[in-house]
């Protein structure tokens, strides 16, 4: 019985460290999910803004978007 409880607690703690996209973050920053995530619906892999947000106490303060490459000439 104790082993089951320990396994359950270990599982919950391992999952708890993962970041999840929350609509509240998008609302707080007045941005859409695609501002921080590769997937336009949010969640999963982050773009530069999402990594900044994650590592700067859930704030975009000081974030400067990378310059967009110039369009290719045809």
PQR file of N, CA, C, O and H, with PARSE charges and radii, in Angstrom:
ATOM      1  N   UNK A   1       0.816  -1.193   0.000 -0.4000 1.5000
ATOM      2  CA  UNK A   1       0.000   0.000   0.000 -0.0000 2.0000
ATOM      3  C   UNK A   1       0.864   1.262   0.000  0.5500 1.7000
ATOM      4  O   UNK A   1       0.611   2.179  -0.781 -0.5500 1.4000
ATOM      5  N   UNK A   2       1.862   1.319   0.851 -0.4000 1.5000
ATOM      6  CA  UNK A   2       2.746   2.476   0.893 -0.0000 2.0000
ATOM      7  C   UNK A   2       3.507   2.651  -0.410  0.5500 1.7000
ATOM      8  O   UNK A   2       3.745   3.777  -0.847 -0.5500 1.4000
ATOM      9  H   UNK A   2       2.068   0.574   1.485  0.4000 1.0000
ATOM     10  N   UNK A   3       3.887   1.548  -1.030 -0.4000 1.5000
ATOM     11  CA  UNK A   3       4.612   1.612  -2.295 -0.0000 2.0000
ATOM     12  C   UNK A   3       3.733   2.257  -3.374  0.5500 1.7000
ATOM     13  O   UNK A   3       4.226   3.042  -4.184 -0.5500 1.4000
ATOM     14  H   UNK A   3       3.693   0.634  -0.675  0.4000 1.0000
ATOM     15  N   UNK A   4       2.454   1.937  -3.389 -0.4000 1.5000
ATOM     16  CA  UNK A   4       1.522   2.549  -4.349 -0.0000 2.0000
ATOM     17  C   UNK A   4       1.421   4.051  -4.117  0.5500 1.7000
ATOM     18  O   UNK A   4       1.411   4.829  -5.071 -0.5500 1.4000
ATOM     19  H   UNK A   4       2.053   1.300  -2.730  0.4000 1.0000
ATOM     20  N   UNK A   5       1.348   4.456  -2.873 -0.4000 1.5000
ATOM     21  CA  UNK A   5       1.261   5.887  -2.560 -0.0000 2.0000
ATOM     22  C   UNK A   5       2.530   6.614  -2.977  0.5500 1.7000
ATOM     23  O   UNK A   5       2.468   7.712  -3.530 -0.5500 1.4000
ATOM     24  H   UNK A   5       1.356   3.825  -2.098  0.4000 1.0000
ATOM     25  N   UNK A   6       3.663   6.012  -2.718 -0.4000 1.5000
ATOM     26  CA  UNK A   6       4.938   6.621  -3.095 -0.0000 2.0000
ATOM     27  C   UNK A   6       5.029   6.756  -4.610  0.5500 1.7000
ATOM     28  O   UNK A   6       5.467   7.785  -5.124 -0.5500 1.4000
ATOM     29  H   UNK A   6       3.713   5.120  -2.269  0.4000 1.0000
ATOM     30  N   UNK A   7       4.616   5.716  -5.317 -0.4000 1.5000
ATOM     31  CA  UNK A   7       4.639   5.763  -6.782 -0.0000 2.0000
ATOM     32  C   UNK A   7       3.700   6.849  -7.300  0.5500 1.7000
ATOM     33  O   UNK A   7       4.042   7.564  -8.241 -0.5500 1.4000
ATOM     34  H   UNK A   7       4.260   4.880  -4.900  0.4000 1.0000
ATOM     35  N   UNK A   8       2.532   6.976  -6.701 -0.4000 1.5000
ATOM     36  CA  UNK A   8       1.573   7.992  -7.115 -0.0000 2.0000
ATOM     37  C   UNK A   8       2.132   9.396  -6.877  0.5500 1.7000
ATOM     38  O   UNK A   8       2.033  10.258  -7.750 -0.5500 1.4000
ATOM     39  H   UNK A   8       2.254   6.395  -5.936  0.4000 1.0000
ATOM     40  N   UNK A   9       2.709   9.626  -5.721 -0.4000 1.5000
ATOM     41  CA  UNK A   9       3.287  10.931  -5.402 -0.0000 2.0000
ATOM     42  C   UNK A   9       4.436  11.243  -6.362  0.5500 1.7000
ATOM     43  O   UNK A   9       4.546  12.369  -6.848 -0.5500 1.4000
ATOM     44  H   UNK A   9       2.790   8.926  -5.011  0.4000 1.0000
ATOM     45  N   UNK A  10       5.286  10.261  -6.637 -0.4000 1.5000
ATOM     46  CA  UNK A  10       6.395  10.465  -7.572 -0.0000 2.0000
ATOM     47  C   UNK A  10       5.881  10.825  -8.958  0.5500 1.7000
ATOM     48  O   UNK A  10       6.434  11.702  -9.621 -0.5500 1.4000
ATOM     49  H   UNK A  10       5.197   9.346  -6.242  0.4000 1.0000
ATOM     50  N   UNK A  11       4.832  10.153  -9.394 -0.4000 1.5000
ATOM     51  CA  UNK A  11       4.251  10.444 -10.706 -0.0000 2.0000
ATOM     52  C   UNK A  11       3.695  11.862 -10.757  0.5500 1.7000
ATOM     53  O   UNK A  11       3.959  12.601 -11.706 -0.5500 1.4000
ATOM     54  H   UNK A  11       4.382   9.440  -8.855  0.4000 1.0000
ATOM     55  N   UNK A  12       2.935  12.239  -9.751 -0.4000 1.5000
ATOM     56  CA  UNK A  12       2.331  13.576  -9.719 -0.0000 2.0000
ATOM     57  C   UNK A  12       3.416  14.643  -9.715  0.5500 1.7000
ATOM     58  O   UNK A  12       3.298  15.638 -10.430 -0.5500 1.4000
ATOM     59  H   UNK A  12       2.721  11.639  -8.980  0.4000 1.0000
ATOM     60  N   UNK A  13       4.453  14.460  -8.937 -0.4000 1.5000
ATOM     61  CA  UNK A  13       5.533  15.442  -8.883 -0.0000 2.0000
ATOM     62  C   UNK A  13       6.292  15.530 -10.202  0.5500 1.7000
ATOM     63  O   UNK A  13       6.722  16.614 -10.596 -0.5500 1.4000
ATOM     64  H   UNK A  13       4.548  13.652  -8.355  0.4000 1.0000
ATOM     65  N   UNK A  14       6.460  14.413 -10.880 -0.4000 1.5000
ATOM     66  CA  UNK A  14       7.176  14.449 -12.158 -0.0000 2.0000
ATOM     67  C   UNK A  14       6.358  15.163 -13.221  0.5500 1.7000
ATOM     68  O   UNK A  14       6.922  15.842 -14.079 -0.5500 1.4000
ATOM     69  H   UNK A  14       6.112  13.532 -10.560  0.4000 1.0000
ATOM     70  N   UNK A  15       5.061  15.023 -13.182 -0.4000 1.5000
ATOM     71  CA  UNK A  15       4.188  15.686 -14.152 -0.0000 2.0000
ATOM     72  C   UNK A  15       4.007  17.152 -13.790  0.5500 1.7000
ATOM     73  O   UNK A  15       3.863  17.989 -14.681 -0.5500 1.4000
ATOM     74  H   UNK A  15       4.603  14.471 -12.485  0.4000 1.0000
ATOM     75  N   UNK A  16       4.012  17.477 -12.527 -0.4000 1.5000
ATOM     76  CA  UNK A  16       3.752  18.843 -12.073 -0.0000 2.0000
ATOM     77  C   UNK A  16       4.800  19.829 -12.567  0.5500 1.7000
ATOM     78  O   UNK A  16       4.503  21.017 -12.695 -0.5500 1.4000
ATOM     79  H   UNK A  16       4.129  16.797 -11.803  0.4000 1.0000
ATOM     80  N   UNK A  17       5.999  19.380 -12.844 -0.4000 1.5000
ATOM     81  CA  UNK A  17       7.056  20.276 -13.305 -0.0000 2.0000
ATOM     82  C   UNK A  17       6.899  20.690 -14.750  0.5500 1.7000
ATOM     83  O   UNK A  17       7.549  21.644 -15.178 -0.5500 1.4000
ATOM     84  H   UNK A  17       6.241  18.415 -12.740  0.4000 1.0000
ATOM     85  N   UNK A  18       6.065  20.015 -15.519 -0.4000 1.5000
ATOM     86  CA  UNK A  18       5.873  20.363 -16.922 -0.0000 2.0000
ATOM     87  C   UNK A  18       5.056  21.637 -17.035  0.5500 1.7000
ATOM     88  O   UNK A  18       4.150  21.880 -16.238 -0.5500 1.4000
ATOM     89  H   UNK A  18       5.537  19.240 -15.172  0.4000 1.0000
ATOM     90  N   UNK A  19       5.387  22.454 -18.041 -0.4000 1.5000
ATOM     91  CA  UNK A  19       4.644  23.690 -18.264 -0.0000 2.0000
ATOM     92  C   UNK A  19       3.476  23.429 -19.204  0.5500 1.7000
ATOM     93  O   UNK A  19       3.586  22.660 -20.159 -0.5500 1.4000
ATOM     94  H   UNK A  19       6.124  22.257 -18.688  0.4000 1.0000
ATOM     95  N   UNK A  20       2.391  24.063 -18.923 -0.4000 1.5000
ATOM     96  CA  UNK A  20       1.210  23.940 -19.767 -0.0000 2.0000
ATOM     97  C   UNK A  20       0.776  25.332 -20.184  0.5500 1.7000
ATOM     98  O   UNK A  20       0.888  26.286 -19.413 -0.5500 1.4000
ATOM     99  H   UNK A  20       2.302  24.687 -18.147  0.4000 1.0000
ATOM    100  N   UNK A  21       0.287  25.442 -21.391 -0.4000 1.5000
ATOM    101  CA  UNK A  21      -0.231  26.725 -21.853 -0.0000 2.0000
ATOM    102  C   UNK A  21      -1.531  27.009 -21.118  0.5500 1.7000
ATOM    103  O   UNK A  21      -2.382  26.132 -20.966 -0.5500 1.4000
ATOM    104  H   UNK A  21       0.196  24.668 -22.017  0.4000 1.0000
ATOM    105  N   UNK A  22      -1.663  28.208 -20.681 -0.4000 1.5000
ATOM    106  CA  UNK A  22      -2.883  28.594 -19.990 -0.0000 2.0000
ATOM    107  C   UNK A  22      -3.479  29.814 -20.678  0.5500 1.7000
ATOM    108  O   UNK A  22      -2.782  30.800 -20.918 -0.5500 1.4000
ATOM    109  H   UNK A  22      -0.972  28.920 -20.805  0.4000 1.0000
ATOM    110  N   UNK A  23      -4.765  29.749 -20.995 -0.4000 1.5000
ATOM    111  CA  UNK A  23      -5.400  30.925 -21.587 -0.0000 2.0000
ATOM    112  C   UNK A  23      -5.253  32.166 -20.709  0.5500 1.7000
ATOM    113  O   UNK A  23      -5.269  33.289 -21.213 -0.5500 1.4000
ATOM    114  H   UNK A  23      -5.331  28.948 -20.800  0.4000 1.0000
ATOM    115  N   UNK A  24      -5.112  31.970 -19.410 -0.4000 1.5000
ATOM    116  CA  UNK A  24      -4.950  33.115 -18.503 -0.0000 2.0000
ATOM    117  C   UNK A  24      -3.669  33.890 -18.817  0.5500 1.7000
ATOM    118  O   UNK A  24      -3.641  35.113 -18.680 -0.5500 1.4000
ATOM    119  H   UNK A  24      -5.099  31.057 -19.001  0.4000 1.0000
ATOM    120  N   UNK A  25      -2.616  33.197 -19.233 -0.4000 1.5000
ATOM    121  CA  UNK A  25      -1.361  33.882 -19.585 -0.0000 2.0000
ATOM    122  C   UNK A  25      -1.572  34.746 -20.823  0.5500 1.7000
ATOM    123  O   UNK A  25      -1.137  35.896 -20.864 -0.5500 1.4000
ATOM    124  H   UNK A  25      -2.638  32.203 -19.344  0.4000 1.0000
ATOM    125  N   UNK A  26      -2.234  34.194 -21.822 -0.4000 1.5000
ATOM    126  CA  UNK A  26      -2.499  34.949 -23.048 -0.0000 2.0000
ATOM    127  C   UNK A  26      -3.357  36.171 -22.725  0.5500 1.7000
ATOM    128  O   UNK A  26      -3.109  37.265 -23.232 -0.5500 1.4000
ATOM    129  H   UNK A  26      -2.587  33.259 -21.788  0.4000 1.0000
ATOM    130  N   UNK A  27      -4.350  35.976 -21.891 -0.4000 1.5000
ATOM    131  CA  UNK A  27      -5.233  37.087 -21.520 -0.0000 2.0000
ATOM    132  C   UNK A  27      -4.465  38.144 -20.734  0.5500 1.7000
ATOM    133  O   UNK A  27      -4.628  39.341 -20.974 -0.5500 1.4000
ATOM    134  H   UNK A  27      -4.551  35.086 -21.480  0.4000 1.0000
ATOM    135  N   UNK A  28      -3.634  37.707 -19.802 -0.4000 1.5000
ATOM    136  CA  UNK A  28      -2.845  38.627 -18.970 -0.0000 2.0000
ATOM    137  C   UNK A  28      -1.946  39.509 -19.834  0.5500 1.7000
ATOM    138  O   UNK A  28      -1.806  40.705 -19.578 -0.5500 1.4000
ATOM    139  H   UNK A  28      -3.501  36.735 -19.607  0.4000 1.0000
ATOM    140  N   UNK A  29      -1.338  38.907 -20.862 -0.4000 1.5000
ATOM    141  CA  UNK A  29      -0.400  39.632 -21.713 -0.0000 2.0000
ATOM    142  C   UNK A  29      -1.066  40.254 -22.940  0.5500 1.7000
ATOM    143  O   UNK A  29      -0.413  40.936 -23.730 -0.5500 1.4000
ATOM    144  H   UNK A  29      -1.452  37.936 -21.070  0.4000 1.0000
ATOM    145  N   UNK A  30      -2.376  40.014 -23.094 -0.4000 1.5000
ATOM    146  CA  UNK A  30      -3.123  40.506 -24.247 -0.0000 2.0000
ATOM    147  C   UNK A  30      -2.483  40.030 -25.563  0.5500 1.7000
ATOM    148  O   UNK A  30      -2.319  40.803 -26.506 -0.5500 1.4000
ATOM    149  H   UNK A  30      -2.907  39.461 -22.453  0.4000 1.0000
ATOM    150  N   UNK A  31      -2.133  38.754 -25.596 -0.4000 1.5000
ATOM    151  CA  UNK A  31      -1.513  38.118 -26.771 -0.0000 2.0000
ATOM    152  C   UNK A  31      -2.292  36.852 -27.099  0.5500 1.7000
ATOM    153  O   UNK A  31      -3.016  36.323 -26.257 -0.5500 1.4000
ATOM    154  H   UNK A  31      -2.266  38.126 -24.830  0.4000 1.0000
ATOM    155  N   UNK A  32      -2.136  36.369 -28.336 -0.4000 1.5000
ATOM    156  CA  UNK A  32      -2.724  35.067 -28.653 -0.0000 2.0000
ATOM    157  C   UNK A  32      -1.701  33.981 -28.321  0.5500 1.7000
ATOM    158  O   UNK A  32      -0.528  34.281 -28.100 -0.5500 1.4000
ATOM    159  H   UNK A  32      -1.548  36.799 -29.020  0.4000 1.0000
ATOM    160  N   UNK A  33      -2.134  32.744 -28.284 -0.4000 1.5000
ATOM    161  CA  UNK A  33      -1.270  31.621 -27.890 -0.0000 2.0000
ATOM    162  C   UNK A  33      -0.047  31.491 -28.801  0.5500 1.7000
ATOM    163  O   UNK A  33       1.036  31.115 -28.352 -0.5500 1.4000
ATOM    164  H   UNK A  33      -3.087  32.501 -28.463  0.4000 1.0000
ATOM    165  N   UNK A  34      -0.235  31.808 -30.093 -0.4000 1.5000
ATOM    166  CA  UNK A  34       0.851  31.680 -31.061 -0.0000 2.0000
ATOM    167  C   UNK A  34       1.985  32.670 -30.806  0.5500 1.7000
ATOM    168  O   UNK A  34       3.066  32.518 -31.375 -0.5500 1.4000
ATOM    169  H   UNK A  34      -1.115  32.113 -30.458  0.4000 1.0000
ATOM    170  N   UNK A  35       1.768  33.666 -29.977 -0.4000 1.5000
ATOM    171  CA  UNK A  35       2.845  34.603 -29.647 -0.0000 2.0000
ATOM    172  C   UNK A  35       3.969  33.884 -28.897  0.5500 1.7000
ATOM    173  O   UNK A  35       5.141  34.230 -29.045 -0.5500 1.4000
ATOM    174  H   UNK A  35       0.890  33.790 -29.514  0.4000 1.0000
ATOM    175  N   UNK A  36       3.605  32.883 -28.093 -0.4000 1.5000
ATOM    176  CA  UNK A  36       4.590  32.159 -27.287 -0.0000 2.0000
ATOM    177  C   UNK A  36       4.816  30.714 -27.731  0.5500 1.7000
ATOM    178  O   UNK A  36       5.814  30.100 -27.353 -0.5500 1.4000
ATOM    179  H   UNK A  36       2.653  32.602 -27.972  0.4000 1.0000
ATOM    180  N   UNK A  37       3.899  30.169 -28.529 -0.4000 1.5000
ATOM    181  CA  UNK A  37       3.962  28.755 -28.883 -0.0000 2.0000
ATOM    182  C   UNK A  37       4.011  28.525 -30.389  0.5500 1.7000
ATOM    183  O   UNK A  37       3.464  29.304 -31.169 -0.5500 1.4000
ATOM    184  H   UNK A  37       3.089  30.668 -28.837  0.4000 1.0000
ATOM    185  N   UNK A  38       4.670  27.449 -30.781 -0.4000 1.5000
ATOM    186  CA  UNK A  38       4.705  27.044 -32.179 -0.0000 2.0000
ATOM    187  C   UNK A  38       3.296  26.660 -32.629  0.5500 1.7000
ATOM    188  O   UNK A  38       2.864  27.036 -33.719 -0.5500 1.4000
ATOM    189  H   UNK A  38       5.115  26.816 -30.148  0.4000 1.0000
ATOM    190  N   UNK A  39       2.588  25.917 -31.794 -0.4000 1.5000
ATOM    191  CA  UNK A  39       1.217  25.529 -32.084 -0.0000 2.0000
ATOM    192  C   UNK A  39       0.313  26.734 -31.820  0.5500 1.7000
ATOM    193  O   UNK A  39       0.287  27.244 -30.700 -0.5500 1.4000
ATOM    194  H   UNK A  39       2.939  25.612 -30.908  0.4000 1.0000
ATOM    195  N   UNK A  40      -0.431  27.200 -32.833 -0.4000 1.5000
ATOM    196  CA  UNK A  40      -1.271  28.378 -32.636 -0.0000 2.0000
ATOM    197  C   UNK A  40      -2.325  28.232 -31.541  0.5500 1.7000
ATOM    198  O   UNK A  40      -2.840  29.232 -31.040 -0.5500 1.4000
ATOM    199  H   UNK A  40      -0.409  26.786 -33.743  0.4000 1.0000
ATOM    200  N   UNK A  41      -2.648  26.994 -31.167 -0.4000 1.5000
ATOM    201  CA  UNK A  41      -3.619  26.769 -30.092 -0.0000 2.0000
ATOM    202  C   UNK A  41      -2.953  26.755 -28.719  0.5500 1.7000
ATOM    203  O   UNK A  41      -3.633  26.629 -27.701 -0.5500 1.4000
ATOM    204  H   UNK A  41      -2.229  26.182 -31.574  0.4000 1.0000
ATOM    205  N   UNK A  42      -1.625  26.884 -28.687 -0.4000 1.5000
ATOM    206  CA  UNK A  42      -0.892  26.907 -27.426 -0.0000 2.0000
ATOM    207  C   UNK A  42      -0.427  25.532 -27.007  0.5500 1.7000
ATOM    208  O   UNK A  42      -0.814  24.525 -27.600 -0.5500 1.4000
ATOM    209  H   UNK A  42      -1.073  26.986 -29.514  0.4000 1.0000
ATOM    210  N   UNK A  43       0.397  25.494 -25.993 -0.4000 1.5000
ATOM    211  CA  UNK A  43       0.934  24.238 -25.479 -0.0000 2.0000
ATOM    212  C   UNK A  43       2.091  23.742 -26.323  0.5500 1.7000
ATOM    213  O   UNK A  43       2.229  24.116 -27.488 -0.5500 1.4000
ATOM    214  H   UNK A  43       0.711  26.311 -25.511  0.4000 1.0000
ATOM    215  N   UNK A  44       2.905  22.912 -25.741 -0.4000 1.5000
ATOM    216  CA  UNK A  44       4.021  22.325 -26.474 -0.0000 2.0000
ATOM    217  C   UNK A  44       5.195  23.267 -26.639  0.5500 1.7000
ATOM    218  O   UNK A  44       5.453  24.131 -25.801 -0.5500 1.4000
ATOM    219  H   UNK A  44       2.793  22.608 -24.795  0.4000 1.0000
ATOM    220  N   UNK A  45       5.900  23.077 -27.742 -0.4000 1.5000
ATOM    221  CA  UNK A  45       7.132  23.815 -28.009 -0.0000 2.0000
ATOM    222  C   UNK A  45       6.883  25.324 -28.039  0.5500 1.7000
ATOM    223  O   UNK A  45       5.870  25.796 -28.555 -0.5500 1.4000
ATOM    224  H   UNK A  45       5.691  22.376 -28.423  0.4000 1.0000
ATOM    225  N   UNK A  46       7.838  26.065 -27.471 -0.4000 1.5000
ATOM    226  CA  UNK A  46       7.725  27.518 -27.401 -0.0000 2.0000
ATOM    227  C   UNK A  46       8.638  28.187 -28.424  0.5500 1.7000
ATOM    228  O   UNK A  46       9.666  27.643 -28.828 -0.5500 1.4000
ATOM    229  H   UNK A  46       8.661  25.681 -27.053  0.4000 1.0000
ATOM    230  N   UNK A  47       8.224  29.388 -28.825 -0.4000 1.5000
ATOM    231  CA  UNK A  47       9.085  30.245 -29.640 -0.0000 2.0000
ATOM    232  C   UNK A  47       9.862  31.141 -28.670  0.5500 1.7000
ATOM    233  O   UNK A  47       9.751  30.977 -27.455 -0.5500 1.4000
ATOM    234  H   UNK A  47       7.389  29.830 -28.496  0.4000 1.0000
ATOM    235  N   UNK A  48      10.644  32.080 -29.194 -0.4000 1.5000
ATOM    236  CA  UNK A  48      11.499  32.923 -28.338 -0.0000 2.0000
ATOM    237  C   UNK A  48      10.707  33.626 -27.234  0.5500 1.7000
ATOM    238  O   UNK A  48      11.162  33.690 -26.091 -0.5500 1.4000
ATOM    239  H   UNK A  48      10.735  32.213 -30.181  0.4000 1.0000
ATOM    240  N   UNK A  49       9.539  34.148 -27.564 -0.4000 1.5000
ATOM    241  CA  UNK A  49       8.732  34.853 -26.553 -0.0000 2.0000
ATOM    242  C   UNK A  49       8.310  33.908 -25.437  0.5500 1.7000
ATOM    243  O   UNK A  49       8.310  34.289 -24.267 -0.5500 1.4000
ATOM    244  H   UNK A  49       9.169  34.096 -28.492  0.4000 1.0000
ATOM    245  N   UNK A  50       7.952  32.687 -25.787 -0.4000 1.5000
ATOM    246  CA  UNK A  50       7.539  31.709 -24.788 -0.0000 2.0000
ATOM    247  C   UNK A  50       8.672  31.301 -23.867  0.5500 1.7000
ATOM    248  O   UNK A  50       8.475  31.118 -22.666 -0.5500 1.4000
ATOM    249  H   UNK A  50       7.951  32.377 -26.738  0.4000 1.0000
ATOM    250  N   UNK A  51       9.865  31.158 -24.438 -0.4000 1.5000
ATOM    251  CA  UNK A  51      11.032  30.824 -23.603 -0.0000 2.0000
ATOM    252  C   UNK A  51      11.343  31.984 -22.654  0.5500 1.7000
ATOM    253  O   UNK A  51      11.663  31.767 -21.485 -0.5500 1.4000
ATOM    254  H   UNK A  51      10.025  31.307 -25.414  0.4000 1.0000
ATOM    255  N   UNK A  52      11.247  33.208 -23.161 -0.4000 1.5000
ATOM    256  CA  UNK A  52      11.471  34.393 -22.316 -0.0000 2.0000
ATOM    257  C   UNK A  52      10.471  34.404 -21.165  0.5500 1.7000
ATOM    258  O   UNK A  52      10.838  34.591 -20.004 -0.5500 1.4000
ATOM    259  H   UNK A  52      10.987  33.384 -24.110  0.4000 1.0000
ATOM    260  N   UNK A  53       9.205  34.201 -21.507 -0.4000 1.5000
ATOM    261  CA  UNK A  53       8.130  34.224 -20.516 -0.0000 2.0000
ATOM    262  C   UNK A  53       8.374  33.186 -19.429  0.5500 1.7000
ATOM    263  O   UNK A  53       8.184  33.454 -18.242 -0.5500 1.4000
ATOM    264  H   UNK A  53       8.907  34.049 -22.449  0.4000 1.0000
ATOM    265  N   UNK A  54       8.794  32.006 -19.849 -0.4000 1.5000
ATOM    266  CA  UNK A  54       9.067  30.907 -18.910 -0.0000 2.0000
ATOM    267  C   UNK A  54      10.211  31.255 -17.962  0.5500 1.7000
ATOM    268  O   UNK A  54      10.141  30.958 -16.770 -0.5500 1.4000
ATOM    269  H   UNK A  54       8.948  31.788 -20.813  0.4000 1.0000
ATOM    270  N   UNK A  55      11.260  31.880 -18.482 -0.4000 1.5000
ATOM    271  CA  UNK A  55      12.465  32.117 -17.679 -0.0000 2.0000
ATOM    272  C   UNK A  55      12.508  33.487 -17.011  0.5500 1.7000
ATOM    273  O   UNK A  55      13.465  33.798 -16.303 -0.5500 1.4000
ATOM    274  H   UNK A  55      11.317  32.122 -19.451  0.4000 1.0000
ATOM    275  N   UNK A  56      11.479  34.309 -17.228 -0.4000 1.5000
ATOM    276  CA  UNK A  56      11.455  35.644 -16.628 -0.0000 2.0000
ATOM    277  C   UNK A  56      10.200  35.848 -15.772  0.5500 1.7000
ATOM    278  O   UNK A  56       9.498  36.853 -15.884 -0.5500 1.4000
ATOM    279  H   UNK A  56      10.701  34.056 -17.803  0.4000 1.0000
ATOM    280  N   UNK A  57       9.952  34.869 -14.925 -0.4000 1.5000
ATOM    281  CA  UNK A  57       8.878  34.961 -13.938 -0.0000 2.0000
ATOM    282  C   UNK A  57       7.517  35.269 -14.565  0.5500 1.7000
ATOM    283  O   UNK A  57       6.751  36.090 -14.060 -0.5500 1.4000
ATOM    284  H   UNK A  57      10.522  34.053 -14.834  0.4000 1.0000
ATOM    285  N   UNK A  58       7.240  34.589 -15.680 -0.4000 1.5000
ATOM    286  CA  UNK A  58       5.972  34.748 -16.404 -0.0000 2.0000
ATOM    287  C   UNK A  58       5.676  36.211 -16.708  0.5500 1.7000
ATOM    288  O   UNK A  58       4.597  36.726 -16.417 -0.5500 1.4000
ATOM    289  H   UNK A  58       7.862  33.922 -16.090  0.4000 1.0000
ATOM    290  N   UNK A  59       6.671  36.861 -17.303 -0.4000 1.5000
ATOM    291  CA  UNK A  59       6.530  38.255 -17.696 -0.0000 2.0000
ATOM    292  C   UNK A  59       7.219  38.461 -19.041  0.5500 1.7000
ATOM    293  O   UNK A  59       8.249  37.846 -19.318 -0.5500 1.4000
ATOM    294  H   UNK A  59       7.548  36.442 -17.539  0.4000 1.0000
ATOM    295  N   UNK A  60       6.653  39.318 -19.864 -0.4000 1.5000
ATOM    296  CA  UNK A  60       7.282  39.679 -21.137 -0.0000 2.0000
ATOM    297  C   UNK A  60       8.053  40.987 -21.022  0.5500 1.7000
ATOM    298  O   UNK A  60       8.567  41.493 -22.020 -0.5500 1.4000
ATOM    299  H   UNK A  60       5.816  39.817 -19.638  0.4000 1.0000
ATOM    300  N   UNK A  61       8.139  41.542 -19.808 -0.4000 1.5000
ATOM    301  CA  UNK A  61       8.861  42.798 -19.591 -0.0000 2.0000
ATOM    302  C   UNK A  61      10.309  42.653 -20.069  0.5500 1.7000
ATOM    303  O   UNK A  61      11.030  41.753 -19.640 -0.5500 1.4000
ATOM    304  H   UNK A  61       7.722  41.131 -18.997  0.4000 1.0000
ATOM    305  N   UNK A  62      10.712  43.542 -20.951 -0.4000 1.5000
ATOM    306  CA  UNK A  62      12.074  43.523 -21.474 -0.0000 2.0000
ATOM    307  C   UNK A  62      12.265  42.646 -22.704  0.5500 1.7000
ATOM    308  O   UNK A  62      13.344  42.645 -23.295 -0.5500 1.4000
ATOM    309  H   UNK A  62      10.126  44.273 -21.299  0.4000 1.0000
ATOM    310  N   UNK A  63      11.245  41.906 -23.097 -0.4000 1.5000
ATOM    311  CA  UNK A  63      11.370  41.025 -24.269 -0.0000 2.0000
ATOM    312  C   UNK A  63      11.397  41.853 -25.542  0.5500 1.7000
ATOM    313  O   UNK A  63      10.564  42.736 -25.748 -0.5500 1.4000
ATOM    314  H   UNK A  63      10.368  41.907 -22.617  0.4000 1.0000
ATOM    315  N   UNK A  64      12.363  41.552 -26.386 -0.4000 1.5000
ATOM    316  CA  UNK A  64      12.452  42.171 -27.699 -0.0000 2.0000
ATOM    317  C   UNK A  64      12.363  41.057 -28.731  0.5500 1.7000
ATOM    318  O   UNK A  64      13.193  40.149 -28.758 -0.5500 1.4000
ATOM    319  H   UNK A  64      13.040  40.835 -26.218  0.4000 1.0000
ATOM    320  N   UNK A  65      11.351  41.141 -29.575 -0.4000 1.5000
ATOM    321  CA  UNK A  65      11.151  40.102 -30.593 -0.0000 2.0000
ATOM    322  C   UNK A  65      12.338  40.087 -31.548  0.5500 1.7000
ATOM    323  O   UNK A  65      12.840  41.142 -31.933 -0.5500 1.4000
ATOM    324  H   UNK A  65      10.676  41.879 -29.553  0.4000 1.0000
ATOM    325  N   UNK A  66      12.791  38.882 -31.935 -0.4000 1.5000
ATOM    326  CA  UNK A  66      13.881  38.797 -32.905 -0.0000 2.0000
ATOM    327  C   UNK A  66      13.450  39.435 -34.227  0.5500 1.7000
ATOM    328  O   UNK A  66      12.278  39.391 -34.600 -0.5500 1.4000
ATOM    329  H   UNK A  66      12.383  38.024 -31.622  0.4000 1.0000
ATOM    330  N   UNK A  67      14.413  40.024 -34.922 -0.4000 1.5000
ATOM    331  CA  UNK A  67      14.108  40.640 -36.214 -0.0000 2.0000
ATOM    332  C   UNK A  67      13.662  39.574 -37.199  0.5500 1.7000
ATOM    333  O   UNK A  67      14.207  38.471 -37.239 -0.5500 1.4000
ATOM    334  H   UNK A  67      15.366  40.059 -34.619  0.4000 1.0000
ATOM    335  N   UNK A  68      12.664  39.923 -37.988 -0.4000 1.5000
ATOM    336  CA  UNK A  68      12.181  38.990 -39.000 -0.0000 2.0000
ATOM    337  C   UNK A  68      13.128  39.050 -40.196  0.5500 1.7000
ATOM    338  O   UNK A  68      13.586  40.127 -40.576 -0.5500 1.4000
ATOM    339  H   UNK A  68      12.221  40.819 -37.955  0.4000 1.0000
ATOM    340  N   UNK A  69      13.422  37.891 -40.788 -0.4000 1.5000
ATOM    341  CA  UNK A  69      14.313  37.917 -41.967 -0.0000 2.0000
ATOM    342  C   UNK A  69      13.645  38.659 -43.125  0.5500 1.7000
ATOM    343  O   UNK A  69      12.422  38.651 -43.268 -0.5500 1.4000
ATOM    344  H   UNK A  69      13.050  37.015 -40.479  0.4000 1.0000
ATOM    345  N   UNK A  70      14.467  39.292 -43.933 -0.4000 1.5000
ATOM    346  CA  UNK A  70      13.947  40.003 -45.114 -0.0000 2.0000
ATOM    347  C   UNK A  70      13.347  39.002 -46.083  0.5500 1.7000
ATOM    348  O   UNK A  70      13.839  37.880 -46.201 -0.5500 1.4000
ATOM    349  H   UNK A  70      15.461  39.299 -43.817  0.4000 1.0000
ATOM    350  N   UNK A  71      12.285  39.396 -46.780 -0.4000 1.5000
ATOM    351  CA  UNK A  71      11.677  38.463 -47.743 -0.0000 2.0000
ATOM    352  C   UNK A  71      12.651  38.129 -48.855  0.5500 1.7000
ATOM    353  O   UNK A  71      13.445  38.967 -49.282 -0.5500 1.4000
ATOM    354  H   UNK A  71      11.885  40.307 -46.684  0.4000 1.0000
ATOM    355  N   UNK A  72      12.577  36.893 -49.312 -0.4000 1.5000
ATOM    356  CA  UNK A  72      13.464  36.445 -50.384 -0.0000 2.0000
ATOM    357  C   UNK A  72      13.044  37.068 -51.708  0.5500 1.7000
ATOM    358  O   UNK A  72      11.858  37.160 -52.024 -0.5500 1.4000
ATOM    359  H   UNK A  72      11.932  36.213 -48.964  0.4000 1.0000
ATOM    360  N   UNK A  73      14.033  37.487 -52.465 -0.4000 1.5000
ATOM    361  CA  UNK A  73      13.751  38.053 -53.785 -0.0000 2.0000
ATOM    362  C   UNK A  73      13.597  36.912 -54.775  0.5500 1.7000
ATOM    363  O   UNK A  73      14.308  35.909 -54.717 -0.5500 1.4000
ATOM    364  H   UNK A  73      14.997  37.412 -52.209  0.4000 1.0000
ATOM    365  N   UNK A  74      12.651  37.092 -55.682 -0.4000 1.5000
ATOM    366  CA  UNK A  74      12.419  36.052 -56.687 -0.0000 2.0000
ATOM    367  C   UNK A  74      12.978  36.454 -58.018  0.5500 1.7000
ATOM    368  O   UNK A  74      12.875  35.699 -58.985 -0.5500 1.4000
ATOM    369  H   UNK A  74      12.073  37.906 -55.729  0.4000 1.0000
TER
END
